[in-house]
Amino acid sequence: MKNIKINGWPKRTILGFAVVSLVLLISSGFTGCKMATEMPEPPVAKKIPKELTIHGDTRIDDYYWLNERENPEVIVYLTEENEYKDAVMKHTESFQIKLYDEIVGRIKKEEMSVPYKESGYYYYSRYEEGGEYRIYCRRKGTMEAEEEILLNVNEMAEGHDYYSVAGYSVSSNNNLLAFGVDTVSRRKYTIHFKNLKTGEILPDKIPITSGRAAWANDNKTVFYTLKDEETLRSYKILKHVLGTDPSSDKEVFEEKDVTFSTYVSKSKSKKYLFIESSHTLSDECRFLDVNNPDGKFKIIQPREKDLLYDVDHYKDKFYIRTNYKAKNFRLMATPVNKTTKGNWEEVIPHRKDVLLQDFEIFKDFLVVKERKNGLPNLRIMRWDKKGEHYLDFGEETYNASISSSSYYIELNPEIDTPFLRYEYTSLTTPRSVFDYNMNTKEKTLLKQQEVVGDFDSDNYHAERLYATARDGTKVPISLVYRKGLEKNGANPLFLYGYGSYGSIMNASFSSVRLSLLDRGFVYAIAHIRGGQEMGRYWYEEGKLLKKKNTFTDFIDCAEHLVAEKFTNPDKLFAQGGSAGGLLMGAIVNMRPDLFKGVIAAVPFVDVVTTMLDTSIPLTTFEWDEWGDPNKKEYYDYMLSYSPYDNVEAKDYPMMLVTTGLHDSQVQYFEPAKWVAKLRALKTDDNILLLHTNMEAGHGGVSGRFRRYIEYALEYAFMMDLVGINK
C-alpha cells in the first residue's frame, strides 16, 4: 500500500496503532457480513508442541515458541497478523479518519493545567497547538512572573517513536530537577538531572530505574529505585551524589523477598524520606530525616503477613492508614520515636460499611476520602475537634479525588493552607478542579475540561443500577447514554470491566466516548468483585480461590442490562484491558453467546504458564493475587479458568485483541498465543484480529493525539458491526 500521509502520519501508521491506553479504556467490536466475499485468509501459526508438567499433570502448548522475542519467525508472524488486521479493516479507513478528526476536534489544542504552589513557585504544564507532549513550567511567587520552561518534551522526544517522562522532582532549594525518561515503553527509566538556574542537563545518568528520585535537603543527594533488568521488579534503593559516577552509588536497601517491590518517597511535611516495601498483603516502611542523607533508615513497623499500612507525617507524629484489626482500614497515629504498632493510637475507627481510602493532612484540618455504597465521600475534620462535615456532590454516580491523579500535577502539596483542592468528574461532568475553603465552606471552580464544539452535559443521563449476581450479591453498574434513548432492547451497549488488585473503576467523563453516545450507544461500567468499590471484602471476594466471582459478576451484569432492555446480545460489546483482558478471555469461554463483540486489550490470558515462570515481570509479586501454581490447589483452580488453557472447539464472538511488543506488564506472547489457539480451534467464521504495536508497551503509544488513532480503529470496528458508518 502506498505510504500516503493523513493528518501528519502515514496511513499505514494510522491503521497500525491499536494498543489501548489504560487511562481511558474505551472499546469496540466488528461484523463480518459486509466482507464475506472478500475476506482474506488469516495467518496460521505453526505448531511446535511443548510439554509442561507439574503436579503429575501435563499440558501441551503448541505455541510456546512465540515467547522467543528475538526469533525472526515470531516477528514475521506478528507482522502477518498486523497485515491481516489492516486488510480486514480496509473498508473502514475513511470512517476511521473521520472518527479520529471528530475525537481530536473536541480537544482544546492549547491548554494549561491548574497551577499548584510549592516552595514559593507555581508549577504547571501546558500544551502548544501541534505539540504531542507537555511543556513543564513554573513561575516564581506569582503567576504574573516570568515563565521558566523546565522541560519541553516535544523537543526532547524528537527522533523517538516512543517517549515518556516520569518522576518529575525538584530539589528543596528549587534549583535542580530530577526526571526519568523511557524511550522503549518497558518502564525502565533513565534518571536525568537539570540545573534550573543555568538550563544545563547534568552528565549524571542513572539507568534502569522506576524514574523517580527523592531529594535530601543537601540538594546534591538523591535516593532512587533500581529495577531488576529481567523481571523489572523494583528491588533496590540506592543513593546518588551529583557529580559522582552512578556505577559507584551506595546501596541503601535491598528487598530480597522476590514477592515484594520497593520504592522511595518524601513525606508531605518534607521532613522525612520513606522507603516502602510493598506486597499484595503486606507492607513495611522505613524512614530517615531528610537533613541526614548519610544516616540509617529505621523501620516503622516490621512486615507481618496480612498487615498493610501507609504513612505520612505531621508535627511529631506519623499518621498511618492500616488494615490492622480493620478490614476496611482505619487511621492511626504514633510518635516518631515510638513507631511499632503497639504504640499506635486510633484517630478514625474502622467501620464495616465504609472504606477509608485516602487522607490528606493540613495545618488545621484532616481530610479523609471514604467510600460508602461504592461512591467516594470527602470528610473534612478539624484537628481541634470543633466540628466536621462532608462535601455534597449531588450526582448519582461520580468520582472525587484529593491526591494527585498524575505525575505532572499536585493537588495538595502544602500543609499550611485552609484550601482543599480536589478533582471532580462524573459520566456527564468533564474533569473539574476546585478549591474548597475549609473554614468558610466556599467552593471555587478553577478549571473544567473544555470540550470543543456543541457539547452540553444536559444532553446526557447517568444512572446507577444493581445487578443481582448468581449468589445473591448486589453488583453496581454505572451507565450513561444520550437523553431520549428508548429502553427497547435495540441499543448497542459497551460494557467495561476490570475487577482485580482492588482497583476501583470510577465513573469518570470521557470526551472520546461522545462518539459512541451520540450514535446511540449506552456506556456502562460493571463494578465487579475483585475491585474495591464496595470495600475491602469486595476485593477479597474476587481473588485467589474466589476469582471466578469476577467473571460471573460481569456476565450477570451483562444479563441484567439485557433484561432491563438497554440492549440485546446481538448489540452487546465488552472490553477489558490487562487483568481486565483476563476477564474478557474468561467470559468468551464461559458465555460466548452473550456478546456480539469483545475487545481484549493487552490481555493476561495465559495465567498458569505465566505464574509458573519467575523470570517474567511481576510473577512472584502477584502470587497473592492469583495464587502460586506450584501449590496444587491453586494450580487446579487457575487451570479451570485460564483463558488460554480453556479454549475449545466452539463458536466465539467477534474479537479484537491488542498488545505491545515491549509490554512490561503482560508479555506480547500471551495474546499472540491465545489468538493462534483460537484460530486453530474455534468453529465459527467470526472475525478475530490481533494487533501488535511494534513500538509500544503496556500503556500504548506516547503522545497527546496519537493515542486517539487507536480509538478510531476500535470504534470503527464496533460500529461497523451494528451498521453505523457515519
N, C-alpha and C positions, 0 to 999 in steps of 0.2 A: 504494500500500500504506500502511495506517495506520502512523503513526510510533510503534509500541509499543516500550517500553523493556524491555530484558533485561539483567540484571547491570549496570545503570547506563548502558548505551549504547543508542541507538535500534537497533531490529532492522535497519534499512537499513544502519546503520554496522557492525554485527556482520557482516553479509553482505558488506560492502564491502571490508574490509581483506584484500588478498591479495598484497602485495609482500613477498617473502621476505627475512628477516634473514640476512645473510651470516655472522653469528656462529654460527648453529646449523645452517642448511642441512639441513632435513628436507623430505620431499616426499610426492607422491600421484599419483592418476590418476582414470579415470571410465568409466562404462558408459552406453550409450545405449539398451539394450534396454528398460529399465523405462519410458522416457518416449517411446518411438517414436510412440505415437498422439497425444501431447500436445506434441511438440517445437515450440517457437516458431521462426519464421524468423529466421536470423541476419542481422545488419546487412550491407549491401553498400556498400563504399566506392566512391565514384565514381572513374573513371579519367581522369587528365589526363596523357597521355604526355609524358615529358621525355627528350630525347636527351642522353646522357652519352658523350662521345667522347674517347678518348685512345689513343695508340699505333695509330691507324688503326682502332680497334675502337669500335663504337657499341653501347651498351646502352640499352634503352628502359625507363624507370622510370615505371610508371603511377601510383605512389603517392608520388612525391617530394613532392607538395604537403602531405603530412601533417606535414612538418617546420615548418610555419608555426604556431608555438605560440600566437600571438595571433589566429589566424584563427578566428572563431566556428564555422565549419563543422568544424574539427578537433575542437573541444571537443564539439560535437554528436555527431560520430562516436564519440569515446571514451566519451561518456556512453551512447550506444546500445549499445556493446559491454558496458559495465558492467551495463546493464539486462538485456541478453540473458543474461549470466552469472547474474544473480540469478534470472531466470525458469527457466533450465535447472537450477539448483541448488535450486530452491524445495522440492522434496520431501525434501531433506536438512536442512532448517532445524533441526528438533528434534534431529537427530543431531549437528549442528554445536554446538548449545548444550550437549548432553551431553558432547561431547568437550572443549569449552572448559572446562567446570566440572571435568572429570576432570584435565585438564592443570594448571590453576592450583591444583587441590586438592592437588597434590603439592608445592607450593612453600610454604615457611615464610613466613608473611606479615610477621613481624617478624624481621629478620635483620641481622647486622652483619659486616662484613669483618674479617679478621685485622688488628689494628693494627700499623703499622710505625713504627719510631723514626727520626726525622730531626731533627738540630739541637736536641735536647732536648725534642722534642714527640712524642707518639704520635698518628699520623693514622689515621683510619678513616672508613668511610662506613656508613650503616645505612638500612634501610627501616622505616617505620612501617606498621602494618596499615592498608590502604585507600589507601596512597600509591603513586603511579605512578613517582615519581622518588626518587633518592637524596638523603639529607641528609649533607653532608660536615662532619666534626667533627674535633676534636683535644683532647688533654688534655696539660697541661704536666708533664713529668718522670715521671709515673706514671699508670697507668690509674685510680687512685683519686682523682685530682684532678678538679676541676670541669670539666664538658664545655663546650667552646666550639663553637657551631654556626657554621661558616664559610659554608656555603651551604645553604639549604633549597630545593631545586629544585622541590619541589611548589608552594611559594608563588610562585616565580619564573615557573613555567610557566602560571599561571592566565591564562585568556583566549587561549591559543595552541593551535592544533591540533597543532603540532609544536614541540618544544623540546629542544635538545641543548646540554649544557655540555661543553667540552673544554679542554685546555691548562692545567689546574689547576697553578699555580706560586706558591710562597711566597718572599718576599724573604729575603735572608740574615740580616736582623735579626728575622725571624719576625713582622713587624708588618703586612705588606702582601700581598695576594693578587691575582694576575692570573688571569683566566679568560676563555674565549671562549664566545660564545653564538650559536647558529644557530637561527632560528625558521622557516626555509623548507625546510631539507634540501637546500640546494645546496652545502653545505660551504664557505660564505662566512661566517666567524665574525667577530663584533664583539668585540674585546677590551675588557673592563671591569676596573676595579680597586676593591678594597675595603680600607679601613683596618680591620685586625682588632682594634685597640685600642678604636676608637670605634664600629665597626659601620657606619660611613658608606661608601656607594658613591660613589667619587670621580667628578667630572664628566668625566674623560678617557674618551673612547670612540674606539676605532680600528677602522674598518670594513674589510671585505673582506680578511681575514687568514686564515691557517691555524689561528688560535685560540690558539697557544702563544706566550708571551713568556719570554725568558731574562733574568734579573736580573743586573745588575752589582752589585758589592759596595758601591756608594754608596747602595743602597736607594732610588734615585729614577730610575735609568736602566734601561730595558728595550730589548732588541733583539727584533724580530718580523719575520715573513714576510708580505709583501703579495702578494695574488693578482691576476692579470690578470682583470678583471671578465668578459671574454667567454670566454676559453679556460680560465679557472680555474687556469692554471699558476702555481705559486709561483715568482715571478721576482725579487723584490727583498727585501733585508734593510734595514730602517730602524731608526733609534734614536729612542726617545721619552723625554723627561724629564717626569716627573709635574708637572702644573700648567701645562704649555705646550700650545699648540694643536697637535693631531696633524697638521693640514694643513701645518705648518712642520717636521715631523720630518725629520731629516737622513738622506739615503740613504747607507748604508754599503757596499752591494754590489748590483750588478745582474747577474743571469745573462742575458746577451744571446743565448746559444745556445738557440734555441727547443726543442731536443731535451733540454735539461736542466731540472731544477727545483732549488730551493734551500730550505734551512731552517736554523734556528739552534738550538743546544742548549748544555748545560753539561756539562763532564766530571764523572765520579763524584767526583773529588777536590775539585770545586767551585773549582778554581783557574783554569780556562780556559773561555772561550766558544769554540764551534766553529761555523763556517759551512760547511755541506757542500753542494756542488753535485753532484747525482746524475743519472745517466743509466743506461739499461739495461746498458751495457757499460763505463761509465767513472765514476770519482769524482774529486772534488777537494775538499780540506778546508783551511780557514783557521783560525787560532787567535789568541786575544787574551787577555791576562791580565785576569781579572775585576776587578782593582783599578785598571785603566786604561781606563775606558769611552771615553775620547776618543782612545785610541791607534789604531794601524792594524793591521788583521788581516794576518797573514803566512801564506803558503801553505806547507803541509807538504810536499806533493808535487804538482807541476803535473799536470793531467789528461793522460792518454795513452789512445789507443784500446785497448780491451780490458783496461785496468788498473782493477781495483776495489779499494777499501780503505775500512775504517772504523777509527776511532781512539778510544782512551781514554788517560787519563793516570795515572801513579803515580810518586811521588818526582820524579826528574829525567829521566824518560823518557816518551815516547809509546809506547803499545803498539798495534800495527797488525795487524789481520786482513786479509789480502790474497791475491789470486789471482796475484800477481807470481811467474812461473815456478812456479805451483802451482794447477792446475785446481781442486782441492778445497780450496784455501785453506791458508795456514799463518799462524803468529803471529810477528811481528817486533817488535823494539824499537829505538828510536833516541833519542839525546839531544835535548832540546827545542831546543837551539841548532844541531843538525845534522839536519835532518828529511827531506831528499830521499832517495830510495830507495837511492842509492849508500852511504848510511850505515846502512841497516837491517841489524840482526843477528838471526839466526834464534833464536827461542825454542822453537817447536814446528814440526818439519818437515812438509812435505807428505807425504801418504800417498794412494796411488791408491784404496784401499778405504775411506777414512774422510773424511767431510766435516766440516771444522771450522766449526761453525755459529754459535757464540756464545762469549763469555767474560766472566767477572766477576773483578775484582781486589779482593783483601783484603790486609790488612797482612802476614799470614804465608802466605797461600795464593793460588794462581791456580786458578780453577775454569773448566773448559772443557766446553762442550756439544758433543759429537761425534755424528755419525750414521753408523752402520755397519749394513749389511744392511737399511737402511730404518728402523732404530729408534734413538732417542736414547740416548746414554750420558753420564753426568756423571762427569768425571775431576777428581779433587782432587789438586793438586800443591803441594808446599811450595816456597817461594822458596829455602830453604836447601838444597834438593835432597836432603833426608833422607827420601825416600820419596814415593810417590804411590799412589792407589787409585781404584777405580771404585765407584759405588753400584750395588747389585744390586736390580732391581725385580721379578724373578720372574714376569713375565707374558709371554704370547706376543706381544701387541701392546698398545701403551700410548703415553703421551706424558708427558714431563717437561720443565719449564721453569725457568730460573734468572733470567730477566729479566721485567719487568713484563708482564702479559698485558692490561692495560688502563690507561687514564689515571687511574683513581681508586685504584689500589693499587700500591705499590712492593714489590718482593721483597727487594732487596739494595741499599738506598740508601747504606749506610755502609761504610767500608773497615775501620775498627778494631774488628773483631768476629771471634770464632772460629766464628760460626754462619753456615752457608749456609741460606738459606730457599729452598725450591723448591716448585713445584706439581707434583702428580702426578695423572693420571687415566688411565682405560682405558675400553674399551667397557662394562665391567661395574663399574668403580670410580668413584663420584662424585668430583668435583674435591676434592682434598685438599691442604692446606698443611702443610708440615713444616719444622721447624728441625733442622738436622743439625750436630752439634758436630764440626768437622773435626779436632779434637785427639783426642777420646775415641771418635769414630765412633758416638756415641749419636744416635738419631733420635727426635724427639718430634712426634707428630701434634698440630697446633694447632687445626685445624678441618677437618671434612669436610662437604661439601654435604649438607644434610639433605633426604631425600626423605620427605615426609609420607605416612603410610599404611603398607601392609604390604610395602613394598619389601624384598627380600632379594637381595643380589648373587649368592648361591649358586644362585638360580633361573635364572641366565643363563650362557651359554657363549660365549666369544670365541675365535676362532682366526685363523690367518693361512695363506692359500693362495697359490699361484703359478700364474698362467695363462701358457701359452706363446703369445706373440704370433706373428703370421704370419712374422716374420723370425727367429724362434727366441729372442727376448728373453724372459726370465722377468719377469713383471709381478706385483707383490704385490697381494693383496686382503686387507683386514681385514674380518671379519664377526662378527656377534653374533646370537644367537637364544635363545629360551627353551629350557631343557633339556627333553628329551623329544620334541623335534621330529624327525620322521622324514624322512630324505632320500629321498623317494619321487617327487620331481619335481612335487609338487602344492602346494607352499608359495608364497604370494605373497612376492616379494622386491623390496626397494627398493635400487637401486644408485646411489650418488652418485659424481660425478667432477668434477674441475676441470681440472688439467693445463696451467697457464700461469704465466708470470712466475717460475718457480722456486718457487712457493708450495707448501708442504708441507701435505698434508691429513692431520692427525694423528688417531689413533684415540682419541677422547675420549667421555666419558659425556654422555648427554642424558636427563634425566627425561621430557622430552616424548616421546622415542622409545619409551618403555614402552607408550604407547597402541598402537603398532604391534606391538611384540614380544609383548605379552600377548594379541594377537589372531591370533598365528600367523605374523607376518611375520618374514622374515630381513632384517637391515640390513647392507649391505656398502659398503665404500669401495674404489674402484679406484684404486690409486696409479700412475697412468699417466704416461708420459713428457710432459715439459713442466713437471712439478713438479720437486722436488729431493730426493725421498725417498731415492733411491739414489745421490746425489752430483751434482756439477755436470754431469757428462756426461748425466745423466738429463734435465736441463733442456735442454741443447743439442740433444739428440736429439728434442725436441718443440717446436721453434720455427722461425721463418723458413721455409726451403725443406724442412724436415723436420716441419712442423706436422701433417701427416696422420697421423704416428705416434700423436699424441694420440688421434685419433678411432678409428683401427683398434685401438689398445690397449684402449680402452673396449669396443668391440664384441667383441674376443677375450676380455676378462674376462667379459662377459655370456654368451658362448657356453660358456665354461668352467663357469660356475655352473649353466647348464642341463645340461651334460654330467655334472656331478657330482651331478645330481639334487636340487639345492637348490630348483629352480623349473622353470618352462617358459615359453615365450614368451607364453602367454595369461595369465600371472600375474606377468610381469616388468615392473617400473616403473623409470624412470630420472629423475634430476634433476641439474641443474647451474645455477649462477647466474652472471651477468655473463660473464666469459670461459668459465665452465662452461656458460653458455647458448649460446655459440657451439658448444661440444661437443654440446649437445643438438640444435641445428639441423643440425649435420653428420651425426649418427648417424641422424636421422629421414630424411634424404635418402639415406643410404647403405644402411641396413638397417631400413626402417620395419616390416618383418615380424617383427622380433626382439622388439619391445616392445609391451605392451598399452597402457601409458600413459606419457606424458612430461611432466614439469614443466620449463619453461624460465623461470627467474626472471631478471628484468632482463637479457635476453639480448643479447649483442653479435653480431648476425646479419647486418648489412649492411656487411661488412668492407671491401669495395673502396671504396664511396662514402664511408664514414666516414674511411678512412685517406687519402683524397684531399682531404678538407675540413679545412684547417688552422685553421678558425675554431671547430671543435668541440673541447671539452676533451679533453686527453690525446693528440690525434692525433700531433703531431710528437714527443712524448715517447716514443711507442711504435713508431716505425718500426723500431727494432732488435729488437722483439719479433715483429712480424708481417711486416716488410718495407716498403719505400717503394714504393707502386704507381706512382709517377712513373717508376720503372725497370721496363722491360717484363718482365724475368724474374720480378720479384715480382708484378707485375700479373697475369700469366698464371697464376701458381701460386695466388695468393689467389682469383682468379676461379674456379679449378677447385674450390674447397671452400666459398666464401662461401655460407652457407645461403640468404640471400635470392635470390641470383643463380642458385641451383640448384634452386629449387622446380620440380617437374614435375607433369604430369597423371598422378597415380598415387595409390594408397591410402596414407594416413598413419595413425599410431596416434592414440588419444585424446590430446588435448593441452590443458594449461592453461598460458597464457603470462601473466606478470605484469610490470608496470612501474610507474614513478612519474613523474608529470608533471614533477616538479622534479629528476629524476635528473641528477646532475652527472657521472656516470661513463659510463653508457650512456644516450644520449638516448631519451626515450619513443618517438620516432617510428620507431626501428629495429624493436622488437617490433610496433608498430602496423602498419607497412608489411608486415612479414613475415606477420602474421595475415591482412591483407587479401589478399595474393597467394595464400596457402594456400587461403583460402576460394574464390578465383576458379578455381584450378587443380585442387585435389585431387578425386579421383574417388570417394571413399567417403562414407558418412553418419556417420562417427565425429565425436564431439563435439570442437569446437575453441573454447576460451574465451580471451578476453583480458580481463584486469582491469587497469585503470589506477587507481592510488591517486592521487587528485587533490590530496592534501595532503602527499605524502611524496616522498622521493627514493630514492637507490640502496640505502640500508640499511633501508628500510621505515619503519614508524611509530615514533614515540618512545614512551617509557613502558614500565613494567615488565611489565604484563599485556596491554596491547592487542595486542602482537605475537602472542600466542597465538590470537587470533581468526583470524589468517592460517593457522596450522597446523590449526585445527579445520576450516576450509574445505577445505584441501588433503587432510587425512586423510579427510574425508567423501567428497571427490571420488574418492579412490583406493579406499577400502573399499567404496563403492557398486559399483564395478566388479567386485569379487570376491565380492559378495553378502553383505558384512558390514554390518549396520546397527544393531549393539548395542554 
